[in-house]
Amino acid sequence: MPYKSPALQRKYQREWVAKKKVAFLSSLSCSKCGNNENLRLFSRIPGTPIKAMKPWNNPDVPRINYKALCSSCIPTPKPRKRKPRKRISKPKINEAKIRSDARIMALRAQKMLQQRREKNQ
């Protein structure tokens, strides 16, 4: 039967889960050295997180699906290599070239106007 106070219910549930977890882990030993202290569980099934399964709450899950390792036998993870960032270079604005291009366009426009005037006369 649940407690009337949600805070007391949470406290009881935390204690209950902690006891179940201790009882489950006390029956295991490190798969490498046989030590029984500071154990951590690892899944033998790839892609299955331990926290999702909670084997201490589910007696139907066989214990061979897990391996326990003590803190000294846990392998250190390799550091991930970062991919280099692709730098997007902004096009450089050459003001002198823009000015010269504008001058060339203006000169061409003037020549075209002069040619049209000559044809019309």
MODELLER restraints for C-alpha pairs under 7 A, 6 or more apart:
rsr = mdl.restraints
at = mdl.atoms
rsr.add(forms.Gaussian(group=physical.xy_distance, feature=features.Distance(at['CA:2:A'], at['CA:9:A']), mean=6.73, stdev=0.5))
rsr.add(forms.Gaussian(group=physical.xy_distance, feature=features.Distance(at['CA:3:A'], at['CA:9:A']), mean=5.34, stdev=0.5))
rsr.add(forms.Gaussian(group=physical.xy_distance, feature=features.Distance(at['CA:20:A'], at['CA:56:A']), mean=5.79, stdev=0.5))
rsr.add(forms.Gaussian(group=physical.xy_distance, feature=features.Distance(at['CA:21:A'], at['CA:56:A']), mean=5.37, stdev=0.5))
rsr.add(forms.Gaussian(group=physical.xy_distance, feature=features.Distance(at['CA:24:A'], at['CA:56:A']), mean=5.59, stdev=0.5))
rsr.add(forms.Gaussian(group=physical.xy_distance, feature=features.Distance(at['CA:28:A'], at['CA:36:A']), mean=6.99, stdev=0.5))
rsr.add(forms.Gaussian(group=physical.xy_distance, feature=features.Distance(at['CA:28:A'], at['CA:68:A']), mean=6.88, stdev=0.5))
rsr.add(forms.Gaussian(group=physical.xy_distance, feature=features.Distance(at['CA:29:A'], at['CA:35:A']), mean=5.61, stdev=0.5))
rsr.add(forms.Gaussian(group=physical.xy_distance, feature=features.Distance(at['CA:29:A'], at['CA:36:A']), mean=4.78, stdev=0.5))
rsr.add(forms.Gaussian(group=physical.xy_distance, feature=features.Distance(at['CA:29:A'], at['CA:68:A']), mean=6.37, stdev=0.5))
rsr.add(forms.Gaussian(group=physical.xy_distance, feature=features.Distance(at['CA:30:A'], at['CA:36:A']), mean=6.29, stdev=0.5))
rsr.add(forms.Gaussian(group=physical.xy_distance, feature=features.Distance(at['CA:30:A'], at['CA:39:A']), mean=6.81, stdev=0.5))
rsr.add(forms.Gaussian(group=physical.xy_distance, feature=features.Distance(at['CA:30:A'], at['CA:68:A']), mean=5.06, stdev=0.5))
rsr.add(forms.Gaussian(group=physical.xy_distance, feature=features.Distance(at['CA:30:A'], at['CA:69:A']), mean=4.49, stdev=0.5))
rsr.add(forms.Gaussian(group=physical.xy_distance, feature=features.Distance(at['CA:30:A'], at['CA:70:A']), mean=5.55, stdev=0.5))
rsr.add(forms.Gaussian(group=physical.xy_distance, feature=features.Distance(at['CA:31:A'], at['CA:67:A']), mean=6.39, stdev=0.5))
rsr.add(forms.Gaussian(group=physical.xy_distance, feature=features.Distance(at['CA:31:A'], at['CA:68:A']), mean=5.88, stdev=0.5))
rsr.add(forms.Gaussian(group=physical.xy_distance, feature=features.Distance(at['CA:31:A'], at['CA:69:A']), mean=5.97, stdev=0.5))
rsr.add(forms.Gaussian(group=physical.xy_distance, feature=features.Distance(at['CA:32:A'], at['CA:69:A']), mean=6.97, stdev=0.5))
rsr.add(forms.Gaussian(group=physical.xy_distance, feature=features.Distance(at['CA:32:A'], at['CA:73:A']), mean=6.94, stdev=0.5))
rsr.add(forms.Gaussian(group=physical.xy_distance, feature=features.Distance(at['CA:35:A'], at['CA:70:A']), mean=6.57, stdev=0.5))
rsr.add(forms.Gaussian(group=physical.xy_distance, feature=features.Distance(at['CA:37:A'], at['CA:70:A']), mean=6.48, stdev=0.5))
rsr.add(forms.Gaussian(group=physical.xy_distance, feature=features.Distance(at['CA:38:A'], at['CA:70:A']), mean=5.33, stdev=0.5))
rsr.add(forms.Gaussian(group=physical.xy_distance, feature=features.Distance(at['CA:38:A'], at['CA:71:A']), mean=5.81, stdev=0.5))
rsr.add(forms.Gaussian(group=physical.xy_distance, feature=features.Distance(at['CA:39:A'], at['CA:68:A']), mean=6.00, stdev=0.5))
rsr.add(forms.Gaussian(group=physical.xy_distance, feature=features.Distance(at['CA:39:A'], at['CA:69:A']), mean=5.41, stdev=0.5))
rsr.add(forms.Gaussian(group=physical.xy_distance, feature=features.Distance(at['CA:39:A'], at['CA:70:A']), mean=4.34, stdev=0.5))
rsr.add(forms.Gaussian(group=physical.xy_distance, feature=features.Distance(at['CA:39:A'], at['CA:71:A']), mean=6.48, stdev=0.5))
rsr.add(forms.Gaussian(group=physical.xy_distance, feature=features.Distance(at['CA:40:A'], at['CA:68:A']), mean=5.49, stdev=0.5))
rsr.add(forms.Gaussian(group=physical.xy_distance, feature=features.Distance(at['CA:40:A'], at['CA:69:A']), mean=5.46, stdev=0.5))
rsr.add(forms.Gaussian(group=physical.xy_distance, feature=features.Distance(at['CA:40:A'], at['CA:70:A']), mean=6.20, stdev=0.5))
rsr.add(forms.Gaussian(group=physical.xy_distance, feature=features.Distance(at['CA:41:A'], at['CA:66:A']), mean=6.45, stdev=0.5))
rsr.add(forms.Gaussian(group=physical.xy_distance, feature=features.Distance(at['CA:41:A'], at['CA:67:A']), mean=5.86, stdev=0.5))
rsr.add(forms.Gaussian(group=physical.xy_distance, feature=features.Distance(at['CA:41:A'], at['CA:68:A']), mean=4.58, stdev=0.5))
rsr.add(forms.Gaussian(group=physical.xy_distance, feature=features.Distance(at['CA:41:A'], at['CA:69:A']), mean=6.58, stdev=0.5))
rsr.add(forms.Gaussian(group=physical.xy_distance, feature=features.Distance(at['CA:42:A'], at['CA:50:A']), mean=6.58, stdev=0.5))
rsr.add(forms.Gaussian(group=physical.xy_distance, feature=features.Distance(at['CA:42:A'], at['CA:66:A']), mean=5.64, stdev=0.5))
rsr.add(forms.Gaussian(group=physical.xy_distance, feature=features.Distance(at['CA:42:A'], at['CA:67:A']), mean=5.29, stdev=0.5))
rsr.add(forms.Gaussian(group=physical.xy_distance, feature=features.Distance(at['CA:42:A'], at['CA:68:A']), mean=6.13, stdev=0.5))
rsr.add(forms.Gaussian(group=physical.xy_distance, feature=features.Distance(at['CA:43:A'], at['CA:49:A']), mean=6.71, stdev=0.5))
rsr.add(forms.Gaussian(group=physical.xy_distance, feature=features.Distance(at['CA:43:A'], at['CA:50:A']), mean=6.09, stdev=0.5))
rsr.add(forms.Gaussian(group=physical.xy_distance, feature=features.Distance(at['CA:43:A'], at['CA:65:A']), mean=6.19, stdev=0.5))
rsr.add(forms.Gaussian(group=physical.xy_distance, feature=features.Distance(at['CA:43:A'], at['CA:66:A']), mean=4.70, stdev=0.5))
rsr.add(forms.Gaussian(group=physical.xy_distance, feature=features.Distance(at['CA:43:A'], at['CA:67:A']), mean=6.36, stdev=0.5))
rsr.add(forms.Gaussian(group=physical.xy_distance, feature=features.Distance(at['CA:44:A'], at['CA:65:A']), mean=5.32, stdev=0.5))
rsr.add(forms.Gaussian(group=physical.xy_distance, feature=features.Distance(at['CA:44:A'], at['CA:66:A']), mean=5.35, stdev=0.5))
rsr.add(forms.Gaussian(group=physical.xy_distance, feature=features.Distance(at['CA:44:A'], at['CA:67:A']), mean=6.53, stdev=0.5))
rsr.add(forms.Gaussian(group=physical.xy_distance, feature=features.Distance(at['CA:45:A'], at['CA:65:A']), mean=6.50, stdev=0.5))
rsr.add(forms.Gaussian(group=physical.xy_distance, feature=features.Distance(at['CA:55:A'], at['CA:61:A']), mean=6.55, stdev=0.5))
